[in-house]
Amino acid sequence: MKLLKIAAAVEAVTVCLLFLNLFTVHWPAVSSALGPTHGTAYLVTIVTTLATAGASVRAKLLAFVPAVGGYLVLRELSARKR
C-alpha cells in the first residue's frame, strides 16, 4: 500500500509539472526528465493495483485513469476496508 501511495503522488505531481512546463517555458529538458518519471509512476500504479490482493475490478480499472488513477484506487481500496 505504501508503494501505491508513493506512485500515486509521483504520478500526480509529475503530470502537474509537465503541464506547467508545457503552458509556460516549454523546456525540452524538463519534459525529457519528467516524462519518463511520470510514465514509470503510472505503470507502477497499474502493476501495484493489479497485484494487490482483494482489489476489486473497479479499482483495477481505475488504475488505468491517467494522472489521478492512483488516488482513485487508494480511495476505492480505503472505502472497501470500511
C-alpha positions as CSV (number, residue, x, y, z in Angstrom):
1,M,0.0,0.0,0.0
2,K,2.9,2.3,0.7
3,L,4.3,1.8,-2.8
4,L,0.9,2.7,-4.3
5,K,0.7,5.9,-2.2
6,I,4.2,7.0,-3.4
7,A,3.5,6.1,-7.0
8,A,0.1,8.0,-6.9
9,A,1.8,11.1,-5.5
10,V,4.7,11.0,-8.0
11,E,2.2,10.4,-10.9
12,A,0.1,13.4,-9.9
13,V,3.0,15.8,-9.2
14,T,4.8,14.9,-12.4
15,V,1.8,15.4,-14.6
16,C,1.2,18.8,-13.0
17,L,4.8,19.8,-13.5
18,L,4.6,18.6,-17.1
19,F,1.6,20.7,-17.8
20,L,3.1,23.7,-16.0
21,N,6.2,23.3,-18.3
22,L,4.1,23.0,-21.4
23,F,2.0,26.0,-20.7
24,T,4.9,28.3,-19.6
25,V,8.5,27.9,-20.7
26,H,8.3,24.6,-22.5
27,W,11.9,23.4,-21.8
28,P,12.6,20.2,-23.6
29,A,15.0,19.1,-20.8
30,V,12.2,19.3,-18.2
31,S,9.9,17.2,-20.4
32,S,12.7,14.7,-21.0
33,A,13.3,14.2,-17.3
34,L,9.7,14.3,-16.1
35,G,8.1,12.3,-18.9
36,P,9.7,9.0,-18.2
37,T,9.3,9.6,-14.4
38,H,5.6,10.1,-14.9
39,G,5.3,7.1,-17.2
40,T,7.1,4.9,-14.7
41,A,4.9,6.1,-11.8
42,Y,1.8,5.4,-14.0
43,L,3.0,1.9,-14.7
44,V,3.9,1.2,-11.1
45,T,0.4,2.3,-10.1
46,I,-1.2,-0.1,-12.6
47,V,1.0,-3.1,-11.7
48,T,0.8,-2.5,-8.0
49,T,-3.0,-2.3,-8.2
50,L,-3.3,-5.4,-10.3
51,A,-1.0,-7.2,-7.8
52,T,-3.0,-6.1,-4.7
53,A,-4.9,-8.9,-3.1
54,G,-8.5,-8.1,-2.7
55,A,-8.6,-5.2,-5.2
56,S,-12.0,-5.0,-6.9
57,V,-12.4,-4.9,-10.7
58,R,-13.4,-1.3,-10.3
59,A,-10.1,-0.5,-8.5
60,K,-8.2,-2.3,-11.2
61,L,-9.9,-0.3,-13.9
62,L,-9.5,3.0,-12.0
63,A,-5.7,2.4,-12.1
64,F,-5.7,3.0,-15.8
65,V,-7.0,6.6,-15.4
66,P,-4.1,8.9,-16.3
67,A,-2.7,11.4,-13.7
68,V,-5.2,10.6,-10.9
69,G,-5.7,6.9,-11.2
70,G,-3.5,6.1,-8.2
71,Y,-5.5,8.4,-5.9
72,L,-8.8,7.0,-7.2
73,V,-7.5,3.5,-6.5
74,L,-6.4,4.5,-2.9
75,R,-9.9,6.0,-2.4
76,E,-11.6,2.8,-3.7
77,L,-9.4,0.5,-1.5
78,S,-9.9,2.5,1.6
79,A,-13.7,2.6,1.0
80,R,-13.7,-1.2,0.7
81,K,-11.9,-1.5,4.1
82,R,-14.7,0.3,5.9
